[in-house]
Amino acid sequence: MNLLDAYRYLVALEQHRHFGRAAAACHITQPALSNALRTLEQHFEVAIVRRGRQYEGLTPEGERVLATAHRLLHEQELLQQDLRAGAGRAQGRLVIGAVPTALPVAARLAARLVERHPGVQPQIRSLASQEIELGLETLAIDLGLGYVERAPSRLETVPQYVERYYLLQRAAVPGDALSFGPALPWAEAAAQPLALLSPEMHNRAILDGVFRELGCTPQPAIETNSVLALLVAVQAGGVAAVLPGALVSTLTAHRELEARPLVAPEVLTPIGLMLAVGARRSRALDAALELARDLVWLEHVRGHSGTLEAAARLRRVVG
């Protein structure tokens, strides 16, 4: 049995939570994946996977094996990067976990990183805040992008930008591009038929906290854990959504939409990168952190996440 391959299959199974999808991600057949995991169980003489008609999770012993798998695969990746890099070049895999509302910024960071270091291979995963924190602790991911205000002390943070919020709705009169309307108080936004992220998402907790302080109790017209579903619902008409600037900035070509900055109060949410304190860093991670602290990058990300109206006016003037 190739132990590292079996560990990789176990990690894929827990990530995808489905035997078929895990096998496809590992480029093997489902029977081959199942057989490898059974061999792993025989090797340790314990049950690792809870089996039913479908994947039902790991046993307590399986969780311990998974933690070891993450550590060993992490060390293997570090060794491969060191051996292949040469001359200090950064290359190899870098797993970035980002909260859904920060995915556009994670994608911009990954693209800039590849431009600087073509040998680096970023993988971006959409994860909830709790999943990011656990992933960093277990070395399942290398870097997180999310809400630094809730980051535990065991994580190091690198500030990236301060998020502001907009009410996104269909424009009464379509323009040449995404338009920006006058500022709107949060209390007035609460009276709109809103499409919101589902309650388990931290973004929803932020919005609920603002509405609660204002004495508002909006009744969501639509709830979803998918940012894409929010955007499509607004485009279809009939509902509005409260979205951070990082998402609104991806919609500049949508002439049928209007974004209104939300005020009274002005809500500012710090977003940053997170990494495990004390964990040995790969060259790819060091390269990402160097980029994350670059002043040109920080100016770029501020222009696509915070106060978007000024950037939109500048683009119209330049255009």
ABEGO torsion letter per residue (X at the ends): XBAAAAAAAAAAAAAAGBAAAAAAAAGBBAAAAAAAAAAAAAAAGBBABBBBABBAEBBAAAAAAAAAAAAAAAAAAAAAAAAAAEGGBBBEBBBBBBBAAAAAAAAAAAAAAAAABAABBBBBBBBBAAAAAAAAAAGABABBBBBAAABBAABBBBBABBBBBBBBBBBABBBABBBBBBBBBAAAAAABBBBBBBAABAAAAAAAAAAAAAGBBBBBABBBABAAAAAAAAAAEGBBBBBBAAAAAAAAABAABBBBBBBOBBBBBBBBBBBBBGBBBBAAAAAAAAAAABAAAAAAAAAAABBAAAAAAAAAAAX
